[in-house]
Amino acid sequence: MTSSTKTSQLMLCAMLGLRMRYHRASLISGPEAAFLLERNASGRAVVVSCDGLWYDVRALSSKELDDFTDDLARKRVVGMPVTN
């Protein structure tokens, strides 16, 4: 994904008011996510990916992580087109 595509996705989310309520789950790039995954020795979740966007979730508690992933899943369902 190019940086302009990522920027476009972020702008679209902001315009639609789809900001995440978990500000501690910061948006990161794919290479940053790969770096964190390579260095993860804890076995705990460090990054989450959804629709081509990566989030650093190291600062979230287990409860916050569950809520964050639930929010992402809800946004995917709401944003999906209805087909017959």
mmCIF file of the N, C-alpha and C atoms, coordinates in Angstrom:
data_MODEL
# 
_entry.id   MODEL 
# 
loop_
_atom_site.group_PDB 
_atom_site.id 
_atom_site.type_symbol 
_atom_site.label_atom_id 
_atom_site.label_alt_id 
_atom_site.label_comp_id 
_atom_site.label_asym_id 
_atom_site.label_entity_id 
_atom_site.label_seq_id 
_atom_site.pdbx_PDB_ins_code 
_atom_site.Cartn_x 
_atom_site.Cartn_y 
_atom_site.Cartn_z 
_atom_site.occupancy 
_atom_site.B_iso_or_equiv 
_atom_site.pdbx_formal_charge 
_atom_site.auth_seq_id 
_atom_site.auth_comp_id 
_atom_site.auth_asym_id 
_atom_site.auth_atom_id 
_atom_site.pdbx_PDB_model_num 
ATOM 1   N N  . MET A 1 1  ? 0.851   -1.168  0.000  1.00 0.00 ? 1  MET A N  1 
ATOM 2   C CA . MET A 1 1  ? 0.000   0.000   0.000  1.00 0.00 ? 1  MET A CA 1 
ATOM 3   C C  . MET A 1 1  ? 0.895   1.229   0.000  1.00 0.00 ? 1  MET A C  1 
ATOM 4   N N  . THR A 1 2  ? 0.553   2.180   -0.815 1.00 0.00 ? 2  THR A N  1 
ATOM 5   C CA . THR A 1 2  ? 1.332   3.409   -0.879 1.00 0.00 ? 2  THR A CA 1 
ATOM 6   C C  . THR A 1 2  ? 0.900   4.343   0.241  1.00 0.00 ? 2  THR A C  1 
ATOM 7   N N  . SER A 1 3  ? 1.752   5.304   0.535  1.00 0.00 ? 3  SER A N  1 
ATOM 8   C CA . SER A 1 3  ? 1.421   6.252   1.605  1.00 0.00 ? 3  SER A CA 1 
ATOM 9   C C  . SER A 1 3  ? 0.224   7.108   1.227  1.00 0.00 ? 3  SER A C  1 
ATOM 10  N N  . SER A 1 4  ? 0.054   7.374   -0.074 1.00 0.00 ? 4  SER A N  1 
ATOM 11  C CA . SER A 1 4  ? -1.105  8.174   -0.485 1.00 0.00 ? 4  SER A CA 1 
ATOM 12  C C  . SER A 1 4  ? -2.405  7.392   -0.295 1.00 0.00 ? 4  SER A C  1 
ATOM 13  N N  . THR A 1 5  ? -2.361  6.073   -0.504 1.00 0.00 ? 5  THR A N  1 
ATOM 14  C CA . THR A 1 5  ? -3.540  5.238   -0.272 1.00 0.00 ? 5  THR A CA 1 
ATOM 15  C C  . THR A 1 5  ? -3.889  5.226   1.207  1.00 0.00 ? 5  THR A C  1 
ATOM 16  N N  . LYS A 1 6  ? -2.861  5.069   2.044  1.00 0.00 ? 6  LYS A N  1 
ATOM 17  C CA . LYS A 1 6  ? -3.069  5.056   3.493  1.00 0.00 ? 6  LYS A CA 1 
ATOM 18  C C  . LYS A 1 6  ? -3.628  6.398   3.957  1.00 0.00 ? 6  LYS A C  1 
ATOM 19  N N  . THR A 1 7  ? -3.079  7.477   3.415  1.00 0.00 ? 7  THR A N  1 
ATOM 20  C CA . THR A 1 7  ? -3.559  8.810   3.763  1.00 0.00 ? 7  THR A CA 1 
ATOM 21  C C  . THR A 1 7  ? -5.011  8.977   3.332  1.00 0.00 ? 7  THR A C  1 
ATOM 22  N N  . SER A 1 8  ? -5.344  8.480   2.151  1.00 0.00 ? 8  SER A N  1 
ATOM 23  C CA . SER A 1 8  ? -6.727  8.567   1.669  1.00 0.00 ? 8  SER A CA 1 
ATOM 24  C C  . SER A 1 8  ? -7.679  7.805   2.577  1.00 0.00 ? 8  SER A C  1 
ATOM 25  N N  . GLN A 1 9  ? -7.264  6.618   3.030  1.00 0.00 ? 9  GLN A N  1 
ATOM 26  C CA . GLN A 1 9  ? -8.098  5.832   3.932  1.00 0.00 ? 9  GLN A CA 1 
ATOM 27  C C  . GLN A 1 9  ? -8.300  6.562   5.252  1.00 0.00 ? 9  GLN A C  1 
ATOM 28  N N  . LEU A 1 10 ? -7.248  7.159   5.767  1.00 0.00 ? 10 LEU A N  1 
ATOM 29  C CA . LEU A 1 10 ? -7.344  7.887   7.033  1.00 0.00 ? 10 LEU A CA 1 
ATOM 30  C C  . LEU A 1 10 ? -8.248  9.100   6.895  1.00 0.00 ? 10 LEU A C  1 
ATOM 31  N N  . MET A 1 11 ? -8.134  9.806   5.781  1.00 0.00 ? 11 MET A N  1 
ATOM 32  C CA . MET A 1 11 ? -8.984  10.976  5.555  1.00 0.00 ? 11 MET A CA 1 
ATOM 33  C C  . MET A 1 11 ? -10.444 10.565  5.438  1.00 0.00 ? 11 MET A C  1 
ATOM 34  N N  . LEU A 1 12 ? -10.693 9.456   4.754  1.00 0.00 ? 12 LEU A N  1 
ATOM 35  C CA . LEU A 1 12 ? -12.061 8.965   4.612  1.00 0.00 ? 12 LEU A CA 1 
ATOM 36  C C  . LEU A 1 12 ? -12.641 8.608   5.974  1.00 0.00 ? 12 LEU A C  1 
ATOM 37  N N  . CYS A 1 13 ? -11.872 7.911   6.788  1.00 0.00 ? 13 CYS A N  1 
ATOM 38  C CA . CYS A 1 13 ? -12.335 7.550   8.134  1.00 0.00 ? 13 CYS A CA 1 
ATOM 39  C C  . CYS A 1 13 ? -12.632 8.799   8.955  1.00 0.00 ? 13 CYS A C  1 
ATOM 40  N N  . ALA A 1 14 ? -11.765 9.800   8.869  1.00 0.00 ? 14 ALA A N  1 
ATOM 41  C CA . ALA A 1 14 ? -11.972 11.037  9.625  1.00 0.00 ? 14 ALA A CA 1 
ATOM 42  C C  . ALA A 1 14 ? -13.216 11.771  9.134  1.00 0.00 ? 14 ALA A C  1 
ATOM 43  N N  . MET A 1 15 ? -13.406 11.805  7.808  1.00 0.00 ? 15 MET A N  1 
ATOM 44  C CA . MET A 1 15 ? -14.568 12.488  7.258  1.00 0.00 ? 15 MET A CA 1 
ATOM 45  C C  . MET A 1 15 ? -15.863 11.803  7.662  1.00 0.00 ? 15 MET A C  1 
ATOM 46  N N  . LEU A 1 16 ? -15.840 10.495  7.778  1.00 0.00 ? 16 LEU A N  1 
ATOM 47  C CA . LEU A 1 16 ? -17.040 9.755   8.145  1.00 0.00 ? 16 LEU A CA 1 
ATOM 48  C C  . LEU A 1 16 ? -17.241 9.692   9.658  1.00 0.00 ? 16 LEU A C  1 
ATOM 49  N N  . GLY A 1 17 ? -16.316 10.261  10.406 1.00 0.00 ? 17 GLY A N  1 
ATOM 50  C CA . GLY A 1 17 ? -16.439 10.255  11.857 1.00 0.00 ? 17 GLY A CA 1 
ATOM 51  C C  . GLY A 1 17 ? -16.156 8.897   12.460 1.00 0.00 ? 17 GLY A C  1 
ATOM 52  N N  . LEU A 1 18 ? -15.276 8.139   11.831 1.00 0.00 ? 18 LEU A N  1 
ATOM 53  C CA . LEU A 1 18 ? -14.989 6.791   12.298 1.00 0.00 ? 18 LEU A CA 1 
ATOM 54  C C  . LEU A 1 18 ? -13.713 6.727   13.121 1.00 0.00 ? 18 LEU A C  1 
ATOM 55  N N  . ARG A 1 19 ? -13.458 7.736   13.891 1.00 0.00 ? 19 ARG A N  1 
ATOM 56  C CA . ARG A 1 19 ? -12.248 7.733   14.705 1.00 0.00 ? 19 ARG A CA 1 
ATOM 57  C C  . ARG A 1 19 ? -12.366 6.669   15.787 1.00 0.00 ? 19 ARG A C  1 
ATOM 58  N N  . MET A 1 20 ? -11.267 6.008   16.055 1.00 0.00 ? 20 MET A N  1 
ATOM 59  C CA . MET A 1 20 ? -11.265 4.984   17.092 1.00 0.00 ? 20 MET A CA 1 
ATOM 60  C C  . MET A 1 20 ? -11.266 5.647   18.459 1.00 0.00 ? 20 MET A C  1 
ATOM 61  N N  . ARG A 1 21 ? -11.965 5.059   19.387 1.00 0.00 ? 21 ARG A N  1 
ATOM 62  C CA . ARG A 1 21 ? -11.999 5.619   20.736 1.00 0.00 ? 21 ARG A CA 1 
ATOM 63  C C  . ARG A 1 21 ? -10.769 5.231   21.539 1.00 0.00 ? 21 ARG A C  1 
ATOM 64  N N  . TYR A 1 22 ? -9.968  4.328   21.015 1.00 0.00 ? 22 TYR A N  1 
ATOM 65  C CA . TYR A 1 22 ? -8.765  3.898   21.725 1.00 0.00 ? 22 TYR A CA 1 
ATOM 66  C C  . TYR A 1 22 ? -7.556  4.628   21.150 1.00 0.00 ? 22 TYR A C  1 
ATOM 67  N N  . HIS A 1 23 ? -7.309  5.832   21.653 1.00 0.00 ? 23 HIS A N  1 
ATOM 68  C CA . HIS A 1 23 ? -6.219  6.643   21.116 1.00 0.00 ? 23 HIS A CA 1 
ATOM 69  C C  . HIS A 1 23 ? -4.855  6.036   21.404 1.00 0.00 ? 23 HIS A C  1 
ATOM 70  N N  . ARG A 1 24 ? -4.784  5.116   22.367 1.00 0.00 ? 24 ARG A N  1 
ATOM 71  C CA . ARG A 1 24 ? -3.495  4.482   22.670 1.00 0.00 ? 24 ARG A CA 1 
ATOM 72  C C  . ARG A 1 24 ? -3.149  3.389   21.660 1.00 0.00 ? 24 ARG A C  1 
ATOM 73  N N  . ALA A 1 25 ? -4.078  3.021   20.810 1.00 0.00 ? 25 ALA A N  1 
ATOM 74  C CA . ALA A 1 25 ? -3.806  2.092   19.713 1.00 0.00 ? 25 ALA A CA 1 
ATOM 75  C C  . ALA A 1 25 ? -3.446  2.941   18.500 1.00 0.00 ? 25 ALA A C  1 
ATOM 76  N N  . SER A 1 26 ? -2.180  3.293   18.413 1.00 0.00 ? 26 SER A N  1 
ATOM 77  C CA . SER A 1 26 ? -1.765  4.236   17.374 1.00 0.00 ? 26 SER A CA 1 
ATOM 78  C C  . SER A 1 26 ? -1.598  3.552   16.024 1.00 0.00 ? 26 SER A C  1 
ATOM 79  N N  . LEU A 1 27 ? -1.896  4.291   14.988 1.00 0.00 ? 27 LEU A N  1 
ATOM 80  C CA . LEU A 1 27 ? -1.750  3.827   13.620 1.00 0.00 ? 27 LEU A CA 1 
ATOM 81  C C  . LEU A 1 27 ? -0.270  3.795   13.266 1.00 0.00 ? 27 LEU A C  1 
ATOM 82  N N  . ILE A 1 28 ? 0.182   2.678   12.695 1.00 0.00 ? 28 ILE A N  1 
ATOM 83  C CA . ILE A 1 28 ? 1.586   2.532   12.302 1.00 0.00 ? 28 ILE A CA 1 
ATOM 84  C C  . ILE A 1 28 ? 1.654   1.994   10.878 1.00 0.00 ? 28 ILE A C  1 
ATOM 85  N N  . SER A 1 29 ? 2.849   2.008   10.307 1.00 0.00 ? 29 SER A N  1 
ATOM 86  C CA . SER A 1 29 ? 3.043   1.510   8.938  1.00 0.00 ? 29 SER A CA 1 
ATOM 87  C C  . SER A 1 29 ? 3.278   -0.005  8.957  1.00 0.00 ? 29 SER A C  1 
ATOM 88  N N  . GLY A 1 30 ? 3.178   -0.621  7.790  1.00 0.00 ? 30 GLY A N  1 
ATOM 89  C CA . GLY A 1 30 ? 3.443   -2.050  7.661  1.00 0.00 ? 30 GLY A CA 1 
ATOM 90  C C  . GLY A 1 30 ? 4.851   -2.438  8.099  1.00 0.00 ? 30 GLY A C  1 
ATOM 91  N N  . PRO A 1 31 ? 5.896   -1.692  7.669  1.00 0.00 ? 31 PRO A N  1 
ATOM 92  C CA . PRO A 1 31 ? 7.251   -2.024  8.122  1.00 0.00 ? 31 PRO A CA 1 
ATOM 93  C C  . PRO A 1 31 ? 7.428   -1.893  9.642  1.00 0.00 ? 31 PRO A C  1 
ATOM 94  N N  . GLU A 1 32 ? 6.768   -0.887  10.243 1.00 0.00 ? 32 GLU A N  1 
ATOM 95  C CA . GLU A 1 32 ? 6.827   -0.754  11.706 1.00 0.00 ? 32 GLU A CA 1 
ATOM 96  C C  . GLU A 1 32 ? 6.168   -1.962  12.369 1.00 0.00 ? 32 GLU A C  1 
ATOM 97  N N  . ALA A 1 33 ? 5.049   -2.412  11.819 1.00 0.00 ? 33 ALA A N  1 
ATOM 98  C CA . ALA A 1 33 ? 4.361   -3.581  12.366 1.00 0.00 ? 33 ALA A CA 1 
ATOM 99  C C  . ALA A 1 33 ? 5.240   -4.818  12.261 1.00 0.00 ? 33 ALA A C  1 
ATOM 100 N N  . ALA A 1 34 ? 5.889   -4.994  11.121 1.00 0.00 ? 34 ALA A N  1 
ATOM 101 C CA . ALA A 1 34 ? 6.782   -6.145  10.934 1.00 0.00 ? 34 ALA A CA 1 
ATOM 102 C C  . ALA A 1 34 ? 7.923   -6.112  11.942 1.00 0.00 ? 34 ALA A C  1 
ATOM 103 N N  . PHE A 1 35 ? 8.477   -4.922  12.173 1.00 0.00 ? 35 PHE A N  1 
ATOM 104 C CA . PHE A 1 35 ? 9.560   -4.769  13.144 1.00 0.00 ? 35 PHE A CA 1 
ATOM 105 C C  . PHE A 1 35 ? 9.084   -5.174  14.544 1.00 0.00 ? 35 PHE A C  1 
ATOM 106 N N  . LEU A 1 36 ? 7.908   -4.692  14.948 1.00 0.00 ? 36 LEU A N  1 
ATOM 107 C CA . LEU A 1 36 ? 7.376   -5.031  16.275 1.00 0.00 ? 36 LEU A CA 1 
ATOM 108 C C  . LEU A 1 36 ? 7.100   -6.525  16.393 1.00 0.00 ? 36 LEU A C  1 
ATOM 109 N N  . LEU A 1 37 ? 6.576   -7.123  15.341 1.00 0.00 ? 37 LEU A N  1 
ATOM 110 C CA . LEU A 1 37 ? 6.288   -8.560  15.365 1.00 0.00 ? 37 LEU A CA 1 
ATOM 111 C C  . LEU A 1 37 ? 7.563   -9.386  15.479 1.00 0.00 ? 37 LEU A C  1 
ATOM 112 N N  . GLU A 1 38 ? 8.615   -8.973  14.775 1.00 0.00 ? 38 GLU A N  1 
ATOM 113 C CA . GLU A 1 38 ? 9.895   -9.684  14.836 1.00 0.00 ? 38 GLU A CA 1 
ATOM 114 C C  . GLU A 1 38 ? 10.503  -9.632  16.227 1.00 0.00 ? 38 GLU A C  1 
ATOM 115 N N  . ARG A 1 39 ? 10.308  -8.526  16.924 1.00 0.00 ? 39 ARG A N  1 
ATOM 116 C CA . ARG A 1 39 ? 10.931  -8.310  18.230 1.00 0.00 ? 39 ARG A CA 1 
ATOM 117 C C  . ARG A 1 39 ? 10.040  -8.743  19.395 1.00 0.00 ? 39 ARG A C  1 
ATOM 118 N N  . ASN A 1 40 ? 8.861   -9.280  19.105 1.00 0.00 ? 40 ASN A N  1 
ATOM 119 C CA . ASN A 1 40 ? 7.919   -9.643  20.163 1.00 0.00 ? 40 ASN A CA 1 
ATOM 120 C C  . ASN A 1 40 ? 8.301   -10.986 20.784 1.00 0.00 ? 40 ASN A C  1 
ATOM 121 N N  . ALA A 1 41 ? 8.806   -10.937 21.990 1.00 0.00 ? 41 ALA A N  1 
ATOM 122 C CA . ALA A 1 41 ? 9.160   -12.156 22.713 1.00 0.00 ? 41 ALA A CA 1 
ATOM 123 C C  . ALA A 1 41 ? 8.130   -12.486 23.783 1.00 0.00 ? 41 ALA A C  1 
ATOM 124 N N  . SER A 1 42 ? 7.206   -11.573 24.031 1.00 0.00 ? 42 SER A N  1 
ATOM 125 C CA . SER A 1 42 ? 6.257   -11.750 25.129 1.00 0.00 ? 42 SER A CA 1 
ATOM 126 C C  . SER A 1 42 ? 5.122   -12.708 24.791 1.00 0.00 ? 42 SER A C  1 
ATOM 127 N N  . GLY A 1 43 ? 4.823   -12.893 23.518 1.00 0.00 ? 43 GLY A N  1 
ATOM 128 C CA . GLY A 1 43 ? 3.691   -13.714 23.131 1.00 0.00 ? 43 GLY A CA 1 
ATOM 129 C C  . GLY A 1 43 ? 2.371   -12.966 23.234 1.00 0.00 ? 43 GLY A C  1 
ATOM 130 N N  . ARG A 1 44 ? 2.419   -11.738 23.679 1.00 0.00 ? 44 ARG A N  1 
ATOM 131 C CA . ARG A 1 44 ? 1.225   -10.889 23.799 1.00 0.00 ? 44 ARG A CA 1 
ATOM 132 C C  . ARG A 1 44 ? 1.021   -10.142 22.490 1.00 0.00 ? 44 ARG A C  1 
ATOM 133 N N  . ALA A 1 45 ? -0.224  -9.787  22.187 1.00 0.00 ? 45 ALA A N  1 
ATOM 134 C CA . ALA A 1 45 ? -0.510  -9.041  20.963 1.00 0.00 ? 45 ALA A CA 1 
ATOM 135 C C  . ALA A 1 45 ? 0.212   -7.696  20.982 1.00 0.00 ? 45 ALA A C  1 
ATOM 136 N N  . VAL A 1 46 ? 0.876   -7.377  19.883 1.00 0.00 ? 46 VAL A N  1 
ATOM 137 C CA . VAL A 1 46 ? 1.569   -6.091  19.780 1.00 0.00 ? 46 VAL A CA 1 
ATOM 138 C C  . VAL A 1 46 ? 1.030   -5.235  18.644 1.00 0.00 ? 46 VAL A C  1 
ATOM 139 N N  . VAL A 1 47 ? 0.482   -5.890  17.614 1.00 0.00 ? 47 VAL A N  1 
ATOM 140 C CA . VAL A 1 47 ? -0.105  -5.155  16.499 1.00 0.00 ? 47 VAL A CA 1 
ATOM 141 C C  . VAL A 1 47 ? -1.415  -5.817  16.071 1.00 0.00 ? 47 VAL A C  1 
ATOM 142 N N  . VAL A 1 48 ? -2.299  -5.002  15.505 1.00 0.00 ? 48 VAL A N  1 
ATOM 143 C CA . VAL A 1 48 ? -3.557  -5.479  14.936 1.00 0.00 ? 48 VAL A CA 1 
ATOM 144 C C  . VAL A 1 48 ? -3.666  -4.869  13.554 1.00 0.00 ? 48 VAL A C  1 
ATOM 145 N N  . SER A 1 49 ? -4.100  -5.674  12.585 1.00 0.00 ? 49 SER A N  1 
ATOM 146 C CA . SER A 1 49 ? -4.290  -5.194  11.223 1.00 0.00 ? 49 SER A CA 1 
ATOM 147 C C  . SER A 1 49 ? -5.756  -5.321  10.849 1.00 0.00 ? 49 SER A C  1 
ATOM 148 N N  . CYS A 1 50 ? -6.254  -4.289  10.174 1.00 0.00 ? 50 CYS A N  1 
ATOM 149 C CA . CYS A 1 50 ? -7.636  -4.316  9.694  1.00 0.00 ? 50 CYS A CA 1 
ATOM 150 C C  . CYS A 1 50 ? -7.731  -3.455  8.439  1.00 0.00 ? 50 CYS A C  1 
ATOM 151 N N  . ASP A 1 51 ? -8.199  -4.052  7.369  1.00 0.00 ? 51 ASP A N  1 
ATOM 152 C CA . ASP A 1 51 ? -8.384  -3.344  6.100  1.00 0.00 ? 51 ASP A CA 1 
ATOM 153 C C  . ASP A 1 51 ? -7.129  -2.625  5.626  1.00 0.00 ? 51 ASP A C  1 
ATOM 154 N N  . GLY A 1 52 ? -5.993  -3.262  5.791  1.00 0.00 ? 52 GLY A N  1 
ATOM 155 C CA . GLY A 1 52 ? -4.739  -2.689  5.313  1.00 0.00 ? 52 GLY A CA 1 
ATOM 156 C C  . GLY A 1 52 ? -4.100  -1.669  6.233  1.00 0.00 ? 52 GLY A C  1 
ATOM 157 N N  . LEU A 1 53 ? -4.724  -1.381  7.359  1.00 0.00 ? 53 LEU A N  1 
ATOM 158 C CA . LEU A 1 53 ? -4.162  -0.455  8.340  1.00 0.00 ? 53 LEU A CA 1 
ATOM 159 C C  . LEU A 1 53 ? -3.635  -1.247  9.530  1.00 0.00 ? 53 LEU A C  1 
ATOM 160 N N  . TRP A 1 54 ? -2.537  -0.793  10.089 1.00 0.00 ? 54 TRP A N  1 
ATOM 161 C CA . TRP A 1 54 ? -1.906  -1.465  11.227 1.00 0.00 ? 54 TRP A CA 1 
ATOM 162 C C  . TRP A 1 54 ? -1.974  -0.571  12.452 1.00 0.00 ? 54 TRP A C  1 
ATOM 163 N N  . TYR A 1 55 ? -2.214  -1.185  13.603 1.00 0.00 ? 55 TYR A N  1 
ATOM 164 C CA . TYR A 1 55 ? -2.306  -0.465  14.875 1.00 0.00 ? 55 TYR A CA 1 
ATOM 165 C C  . TYR A 1 55 ? -1.349  -1.078  15.886 1.00 0.00 ? 55 TYR A C  1 
ATOM 166 N N  . ASP A 1 56 ? -0.618  -0.226  16.599 1.00 0.00 ? 56 ASP A N  1 
ATOM 167 C CA . ASP A 1 56 ? 0.248   -0.644  17.703 1.00 0.00 ? 56 ASP A CA 1 
ATOM 168 C C  . ASP A 1 56 ? -0.630  -0.722  18.948 1.00 0.00 ? 56 ASP A C  1 
ATOM 169 N N  . VAL A 1 57 ? -0.811  -1.928  19.491 1.00 0.00 ? 57 VAL A N  1 
ATOM 170 C CA . VAL A 1 57 ? -1.724  -2.123  20.625 1.00 0.00 ? 57 VAL A CA 1 
ATOM 171 C C  . VAL A 1 57 ? -0.987  -2.513  21.908 1.00 0.00 ? 57 VAL A C  1 
ATOM 172 N N  . ARG A 1 58 ? 0.315   -2.269  21.952 1.00 0.00 ? 58 ARG A N  1 
ATOM 173 C CA . ARG A 1 58 ? 1.097   -2.667  23.137 1.00 0.00 ? 58 ARG A CA 1 
ATOM 174 C C  . ARG A 1 58 ? 0.643   -1.967  24.407 1.00 0.00 ? 58 ARG A C  1 
ATOM 175 N N  . ALA A 1 59 ? 0.106   -0.759  24.296 1.00 0.00 ? 59 ALA A N  1 
ATOM 176 C CA . ALA A 1 59 ? -0.278  0.008   25.486 1.00 0.00 ? 59 ALA A CA 1 
ATOM 177 C C  . ALA A 1 59 ? -1.666  -0.357  26.014 1.00 0.00 ? 59 ALA A C  1 
ATOM 178 N N  . LEU A 1 60 ? -2.402  -1.195  25.284 1.00 0.00 ? 60 LEU A N  1 
ATOM 179 C CA . LEU A 1 60 ? -3.758  -1.538  25.693 1.00 0.00 ? 60 LEU A CA 1 
ATOM 180 C C  . LEU A 1 60 ? -3.778  -2.697  26.685 1.00 0.00 ? 60 LEU A C  1 
ATOM 181 N N  . SER A 1 61 ? -4.708  -2.630  27.619 1.00 0.00 ? 61 SER A N  1 
ATOM 182 C CA . SER A 1 61 ? -4.927  -3.762  28.525 1.00 0.00 ? 61 SER A CA 1 
ATOM 183 C C  . SER A 1 61 ? -5.668  -4.846  27.743 1.00 0.00 ? 61 SER A C  1 
ATOM 184 N N  . SER A 1 62 ? -5.807  -6.018  28.322 1.00 0.00 ? 62 SER A N  1 
ATOM 185 C CA . SER A 1 62 ? -6.524  -7.108  27.660 1.00 0.00 ? 62 SER A CA 1 
ATOM 186 C C  . SER A 1 62 ? -7.963  -6.715  27.357 1.00 0.00 ? 62 SER A C  1 
ATOM 187 N N  . LYS A 1 63 ? -8.623  -6.065  28.295 1.00 0.00 ? 63 LYS A N  1 
ATOM 188 C CA . LYS A 1 63 ? -10.010 -5.622  28.113 1.00 0.00 ? 63 LYS A CA 1 
ATOM 189 C C  . LYS A 1 63 ? -10.087 -4.589  26.991 1.00 0.00 ? 63 LYS A C  1 
ATOM 190 N N  . GLU A 1 64 ? -9.165  -3.613  26.993 1.00 0.00 ? 64 GLU A N  1 
ATOM 191 C CA . GLU A 1 64 ? -9.152  -2.598  25.943 1.00 0.00 ? 64 GLU A CA 1 
ATOM 192 C C  . GLU A 1 64 ? -8.892  -3.226  24.573 1.00 0.00 ? 64 GLU A C  1 
ATOM 193 N N  . LEU A 1 65 ? -7.998  -4.206  24.525 1.00 0.00 ? 65 LEU A N  1 
ATOM 194 C CA . LEU A 1 65 ? -7.693  -4.885  23.267 1.00 0.00 ? 65 LEU A CA 1 
ATOM 195 C C  . LEU A 1 65 ? -8.935  -5.607  22.737 1.00 0.00 ? 65 LEU A C  1 
ATOM 196 N N  . ASP A 1 66 ? -9.651  -6.294  23.618 1.00 0.00 ? 66 ASP A N  1 
ATOM 197 C CA . ASP A 1 66 ? -10.894 -6.961  23.209 1.00 0.00 ? 66 ASP A CA 1 
ATOM 198 C C  . ASP A 1 66 ? -11.901 -5.955  22.674 1.00 0.00 ? 66 ASP A C  1 
ATOM 199 N N  . ASP A 1 67 ? -12.068 -4.849  23.385 1.00 0.00 ? 67 ASP A N  1 
ATOM 200 C CA . ASP A 1 67 ? -13.012 -3.811  22.959 1.00 0.00 ? 67 ASP A CA 1 
ATOM 201 C C  . ASP A 1 67 ? -12.577 -3.186  21.630 1.00 0.00 ? 67 ASP A C  1 
ATOM 202 N N  . PHE A 1 68 ? -11.284 -2.947  21.475 1.00 0.00 ? 68 PHE A N  1 
ATOM 203 C CA . PHE A 1 68 ? -10.743 -2.350  20.256 1.00 0.00 ? 68 PHE A CA 1 
ATOM 204 C C  . PHE A 1 68 ? -11.007 -3.259  19.055 1.00 0.00 ? 68 PHE A C  1 
ATOM 205 N N  . THR A 1 69 ? -10.711 -4.552  19.193 1.00 0.00 ? 69 THR A N  1 
ATOM 206 C CA . THR A 1 69 ? -10.936 -5.467  18.071 1.00 0.00 ? 69 THR A CA 1 
ATOM 207 C C  . THR A 1 69 ? -12.433 -5.624  17.786 1.00 0.00 ? 69 THR A C  1 
ATOM 208 N N  . ASP A 1 70 ? -13.261 -5.565  18.825 1.00 0.00 ? 70 ASP A N  1 
ATOM 209 C CA . ASP A 1 70 ? -14.716 -5.587  18.606 1.00 0.00 ? 70 ASP A CA 1 
ATOM 210 C C  . ASP A 1 70 ? -15.159 -4.360  17.804 1.00 0.00 ? 70 ASP A C  1 
ATOM 211 N N  . ASP A 1 71 ? -14.608 -3.188  18.144 1.00 0.00 ? 71 ASP A N  1 
ATOM 212 C CA . ASP A 1 71 ? -14.930 -1.956  17.409 1.00 0.00 ? 71 ASP A CA 1 
ATOM 213 C C  . ASP A 1 71 ? -14.516 -2.073  15.943 1.00 0.00 ? 71 ASP A C  1 
ATOM 214 N N  . LEU A 1 72 ? -13.328 -2.617  15.699 1.00 0.00 ? 72 LEU A N  1 
ATOM 215 C CA . LEU A 1 72 ? -12.872 -2.792  14.320 1.00 0.00 ? 72 LEU A CA 1 
ATOM 216 C C  . LEU A 1 72 ? -13.806 -3.725  13.555 1.00 0.00 ? 72 LEU A C  1 
ATOM 217 N N  . ALA A 1 73 ? -14.211 -4.814  14.194 1.00 0.00 ? 73 ALA A N  1 
ATOM 218 C CA . ALA A 1 73 ? -15.111 -5.770  13.545 1.00 0.00 ? 73 ALA A CA 1 
ATOM 219 C C  . ALA A 1 73 ? -16.459 -5.126  13.239 1.00 0.00 ? 73 ALA A C  1 
ATOM 220 N N  . ARG A 1 74 ? -16.975 -4.333  14.165 1.00 0.00 ? 74 ARG A N  1 
ATOM 221 C CA . ARG A 1 74 ? -18.252 -3.640  13.938 1.00 0.00 ? 74 ARG A CA 1 
ATOM 222 C C  . ARG A 1 74 ? -18.146 -2.674  12.763 1.00 0.00 ? 74 ARG A C  1 
ATOM 223 N N  . LYS A 1 75 ? -17.051 -1.950  12.677 1.00 0.00 ? 75 LYS A N  1 
ATOM 224 C CA . LYS A 1 75 ? -16.867 -0.996  11.584 1.00 0.00 ? 75 LYS A CA 1 
ATOM 225 C C  . LYS A 1 75 ? -16.782 -1.705  10.249 1.00 0.00 ? 75 LYS A C  1 
ATOM 226 N N  . ARG A 1 76 ? -16.192 -2.899  10.230 1.00 0.00 ? 76 ARG A N  1 
ATOM 227 C CA . ARG A 1 76 ? -16.103 -3.663  8.977  1.00 0.00 ? 76 ARG A CA 1 
ATOM 228 C C  . ARG A 1 76 ? -17.489 -4.104  8.548  1.00 0.00 ? 76 ARG A C  1 
ATOM 229 N N  . VAL A 1 77 ? -18.323 -4.536  9.493  1.00 0.00 ? 77 VAL A N  1 
ATOM 230 C CA . VAL A 1 77 ? -19.674 -4.993  9.167  1.00 0.00 ? 77 VAL A CA 1 
ATOM 231 C C  . VAL A 1 77 ? -20.519 -3.826  8.681  1.00 0.00 ? 77 VAL A C  1 
ATOM 232 N N  . VAL A 1 78 ? -20.441 -2.701  9.384  1.00 0.00 ? 78 VAL A N  1 
ATOM 233 C CA . VAL A 1 78 ? -21.219 -1.511  9.007  1.00 0.00 ? 78 VAL A CA 1 
ATOM 234 C C  . VAL A 1 78 ? -20.785 -1.002  7.644  1.00 0.00 ? 78 VAL A C  1 
ATOM 235 N N  . GLY A 1 79 ? -19.500 -1.056  7.352  1.00 0.00 ? 79 GLY A N  1 
ATOM 236 C CA . GLY A 1 79 ? -18.977 -0.511  6.101  1.00 0.00 ? 79 GLY A CA 1 
ATOM 237 C C  . GLY A 1 79 ? -19.124 -1.438  4.900  1.00 0.00 ? 79 GLY A C  1 
ATOM 238 N N  . MET A 1 80 ? -19.572 -2.674  5.126  1.00 0.00 ? 80 MET A N  1 
ATOM 239 C CA . MET A 1 80 ? -19.684 -3.622  4.016  1.00 0.00 ? 80 MET A CA 1 
ATOM 240 C C  . MET A 1 80 ? -20.944 -3.345  3.199  1.00 0.00 ? 80 MET A C  1 
ATOM 241 N N  . PRO A 1 81 ? -20.832 -3.383  1.887  1.00 0.00 ? 81 PRO A N  1 
ATOM 242 C CA . PRO A 1 81 ? -22.022 -3.167  1.048  1.00 0.00 ? 81 PRO A CA 1 
ATOM 243 C C  . PRO A 1 81 ? -22.981 -4.352  1.170  1.00 0.00 ? 81 PRO A C  1 
ATOM 244 N N  . VAL A 1 82 ? -24.253 -4.056  1.080  1.00 0.00 ? 82 VAL A N  1 
ATOM 245 C CA . VAL A 1 82 ? -25.269 -5.099  1.128  1.00 0.00 ? 82 VAL A CA 1 
ATOM 246 C C  . VAL A 1 82 ? -25.455 -5.649  -0.273 1.00 0.00 ? 82 VAL A C  1 
ATOM 247 N N  . THR A 1 83 ? -25.392 -6.977  -0.405 1.00 0.00 ? 83 THR A N  1 
ATOM 248 C CA . THR A 1 83 ? -25.581 -7.605  -1.718 1.00 0.00 ? 83 THR A CA 1 
ATOM 249 C C  . THR A 1 83 ? -26.749 -8.583  -1.634 1.00 0.00 ? 83 THR A C  1 
ATOM 250 N N  . ASN A 1 84 ? -27.384 -8.809  -2.749 1.00 0.00 ? 84 ASN A N  1 
ATOM 251 C CA . ASN A 1 84 ? -28.511 -9.755  -2.787 1.00 0.00 ? 84 ASN A CA 1 
ATOM 252 C C  . ASN A 1 84 ? -28.056 -11.108 -3.240 1.00 0.00 ? 84 ASN A C  1 
# 
